[in-house]
């Protein structure tokens, strides 16, 4: 029942900007898009959430086109500590209105010196 | 606030044994979730609860049972452990502002090895 598609892995170098795109063709009208970050041996943690256009916080930016069928997480000037798995999540309200979060397999980002 | 805590952190079981994993949250969240994470599989939802006394099946519920007798606790039970249940188990909680916008807070995980 995966609703999102992300690249399995990405490589980058310190100081570069990293953009991770997530496809969610079946996103529902009321669904929000949420990104989580997971370090090894830890639980995921919230990074950013948005509904449309652009959202920015101290960690990242989230770009969502008008059709909302995809979203792009942008990490500016990555460092080695940004090496982690990044998950894109969309709300699932199909089952009687109860929210059932569906994680994809995530994108493993490796930042090189 | 301790956030979301999980007990135990690590456990080794023999096939056929039973055990209960405890998740506790002190954020007064309505929703709680149990996930399992296997290498290369991401997180898969086992069971979830939208409130005290309610539970529902997720993506991979077979072999597990849950209970939410108190709002702050969500228990995951394995009645007869199998090697296929070797995994890392994460608990999460959330309080939806509305039905679709919510942030999950995760616990540190429980590593379970079934021999």
Interface residues (C-beta under 8 A of the other chain):
Chain A: X1 X28 X30 X31 X32 X34 X36 X41 X42 X43 X44 X45 X46 X49 X51 X87 X91 X93 X97 X98 X99 X100 X101 X102 X103 X104 X105 X106
Chain B: X4 X31 X33 X35 X40 X41 X42 X43 X44 X45 X48 X50 X56 X58 X59 X90 X92 X96 X98 X99 X100 X101 X102 X103 X104 X105 X106 X107 X108 X109
